[in-house]
Amino acid sequence: MTRVLVVDDQELVRAGLASLLRTAPDITDVREISDGEAAVEAACRERWDVVLMDIRLPGMSGITATEEILEKAPDPPHVIVLTTFDVDEYVYAALRAGASGFLLKDTSPRRLVEAVEVVTRGEMLFAPAVTRRLVEAYTRQSASTVELEAVSELTAREREVLRLVGLGIDNEAIAQQLHVTEGTVKTHLYRIMGKLSLNSRAQAVVMAYESGLVVPGQAR
């Protein structure tokens, strides 16, 4: 059963999203919050499975709130950022901070509920091609020295798995390409996420680009 925080400063948008989520049979609790500071407090005080986070909030931005939630919450939730445009530098920053994905604010009710279910399972929220298009539009070769050192400490196979994830290839196809089982790929990903302190697959895509493992425009 799933608990969801809806964070948006526009009351009509927030109430509409919350109302739709309350109709889903597997969502047991939905709470509405209007600002980033309160969202961080709520995520640190109680366990939530998913946070729907508006990027552009007054005061603390949705990006900063996402960073603080993922850093400070005892059991960090999956964060889905809400935006108006699917290619947006703010969305890229949120993915870089560890958000699991993004939704357009005019998404359909069915898609909204499906998105919550998808990230709760730990899967990618949207097509890999969308992630790549967004990352390629805004990527910067700006990984920190610490991050680059962490990437260099991955095994050769782990770096290859990270590169393939960055190219938008799913686990099944990675397994076929590397001639291993899908379970082995998942094990490599688990270790990669731990070594690089990553919170989502989308964040792994960003790291693959910023570390230079994937070059913008590189073919699959």
C-alpha positions in Angstrom: 0.0 0.0 0.0 1.3 3.4 -1.0 1.5 6.8 0.8 1.9 9.9 -1.4 2.8 13.6 -0.6 1.6 16.1 -3.2 3.7 19.3 -3.1 2.5 22.3 -5.2 1.9 25.9 -4.3 -1.2 26.2 -6.6 -4.2 25.0 -4.6 -6.3 23.9 -7.5 -3.5 21.9 -9.1 -2.6 20.3 -5.7 -6.1 19.5 -4.8 -6.8 18.0 -8.3 -3.8 15.7 -8.2 -4.6 14.6 -4.6 -8.2 13.9 -5.5 -7.2 11.7 -8.5 -4.7 9.8 -6.4 -7.3 9.1 -3.7 -9.3 7.1 -6.2 -6.5 4.5 -6.7 -7.2 1.3 -4.7 -3.5 0.8 -3.7 -2.9 4.4 -2.4 -3.9 4.5 1.2 -2.8 8.0 2.2 -2.5 11.3 0.3 -1.3 14.6 1.9 -1.2 18.0 0.3 1.7 20.4 1.0 2.2 23.9 -0.4 5.9 24.5 0.0 9.3 22.9 0.0 10.2 23.4 3.6 7.1 21.7 4.8 7.7 18.9 2.4 11.1 18.2 3.8 9.8 18.2 7.3 7.0 15.8 6.4 9.3 13.4 4.6 11.8 13.4 7.5 9.0 13.0 10.1 7.0 10.2 8.5 7.6 7.5 6.0 6.2 8.2 2.5 6.6 6.1 -0.6 6.3 8.8 -3.3 6.5 12.6 -3.4 5.0 14.5 -6.3 7.1 17.7 -6.3 6.4 20.9 -8.2 9.8 22.2 -9.4 9.0 25.9 -9.2 8.0 26.6 -5.6 8.3 29.9 -3.7 11.1 29.9 -1.1 12.8 26.6 -1.2 12.7 25.3 -4.8 11.5 21.8 -5.7 15.0 20.9 -6.6 16.4 21.9 -3.3 13.6 20.2 -1.5 14.2 17.0 -3.5 17.9 17.1 -2.6 17.2 17.6 1.1 14.5 14.9 1.2 16.7 12.3 -0.4 19.6 13.2 1.9 17.8 13.6 5.2 14.8 11.3 5.2 15.4 8.1 7.2 13.7 6.1 4.5 13.9 8.3 1.4 10.8 8.2 -0.9 10.8 8.2 -4.7 10.4 11.7 -6.0 8.5 12.6 -9.2 8.9 16.2 -10.2 6.0 18.0 -11.8 6.7 20.4 -14.7 5.1 22.2 -17.7 7.7 21.2 -20.3 9.3 17.8 -20.9 12.6 19.3 -21.9 13.5 21.7 -19.1 16.8 22.6 -17.4 15.0 22.5 -14.1 13.9 18.9 -14.8 17.4 18.0 -15.6 18.6 19.5 -12.3 16.0 17.5 -10.4 17.0 14.3 -12.1 20.6 15.1 -11.3 19.5 15.5 -7.6 18.0 12.1 -7.6 14.4 12.4 -8.7 13.0 9.2 -10.2 11.4 11.0 -13.1 9.0 13.7 -14.1 5.4 14.2 -15.1 3.8 17.0 -17.1 1.1 18.8 -15.0 -1.5 18.0 -17.7 -0.9 14.3 -17.5 -4.0 12.0 -17.6 -5.4 10.6 -14.4 -4.5 7.0 -15.5 -0.9 8.1 -16.3 -0.6 9.8 -12.9 -1.6 6.6 -11.0 0.6 4.4 -13.2 3.5 6.7 -12.6 3.2 6.3 -8.8 3.0 2.5 -9.2 6.1 2.4 -11.5 8.4 4.4 -9.3 7.3 2.5 -6.2 8.5 -0.7 -8.0 11.9 1.1 -8.6 11.5 1.2 -12.3 12.0 4.1 -14.8 9.1 6.3 -15.1 9.3 7.2 -18.8 10.8 5.9 -22.0 14.6 5.9 -22.0 14.6 8.0 -25.2 12.9 10.8 -23.3 15.5 10.7 -20.5 18.3 10.7 -23.1 16.8 13.6 -25.0 16.5 15.6 -21.8 20.0 14.8 -20.5 21.6 15.4 -23.9 19.9 18.8 -24.1 21.4 20.0 -20.8 24.3 17.8 -19.8 27.4 19.4 -18.6 30.8 17.7 -18.1 30.5 18.8 -14.5 30.8 15.7 -12.3 32.8 16.5 -9.2 36.2 15.1 -8.4 34.7 12.9 -5.8 32.1 11.6 -8.3 34.7 11.0 -10.9 36.9 9.1 -8.4 33.9 7.0 -7.5 33.3 6.1 -11.1 36.9 5.2 -11.6 36.6 2.7 -8.7 33.8 0.8 -10.5 34.9 -2.5 -12.0 35.2 -2.6 -15.8 31.9 -4.5 -16.0 30.2 -2.0 -13.7 31.4 0.8 -15.9 30.1 -0.9 -19.0 26.7 -1.5 -17.3 26.5 2.2 -16.3 27.4 3.2 -19.9 24.6 1.0 -21.3 22.1 2.4 -18.8 23.2 5.9 -19.9 22.4 5.0 -23.5 18.9 4.2 -22.4 19.1 0.4 -22.7 16.9 -1.7 -20.4 18.1 -4.5 -18.2 16.9 -7.3 -20.5 18.8 -5.9 -23.5 21.9 -5.2 -21.4 21.9 -8.8 -20.3 21.6 -10.0 -23.9 24.4 -7.7 -25.0 26.7 -8.8 -22.2 25.7 -12.4 -22.3 24.7 -12.6 -18.7 21.4 -13.0 -16.8 19.1 -10.1 -16.1 19.6 -10.9 -12.4 23.3 -10.3 -12.8 22.6 -7.0 -14.5 20.4 -6.0 -11.5 23.2 -7.0 -9.1 25.7 -4.8 -11.0 23.2 -1.9 -10.9 22.7 -2.4 -7.2 26.4 -2.1 -6.6 26.8 0.8 -8.9 24.0 2.7 -7.2 25.6 2.0 -3.8 29.1 3.0 -4.8 28.0 6.2 -6.5 25.3 7.1 -3.9 22.7 7.3 -6.6 19.0 7.3 -5.8 17.4 6.5 -9.1 18.1 5.0 -12.6 17.6 8.5 -14.1 20.3 9.8 -11.8 22.6 7.0 -13.1 21.9 8.2 -16.7 23.0 11.7 -15.7 26.2 10.3 -14.1 27.0 8.3 -17.2 27.0 11.5 -19.3 28.7 13.8 -16.8 31.5 11.3 -16.1 32.2 11.0 -19.9 31.1 7.3 -20.2 28.5 8.5 -22.7 29.0 11.3 -25.1 26.0 13.4 -26.2 24.9 12.2 -29.6 26.5 8.7 -29.2 24.5 6.0 -30.9 23.2 3.0 -29.0 
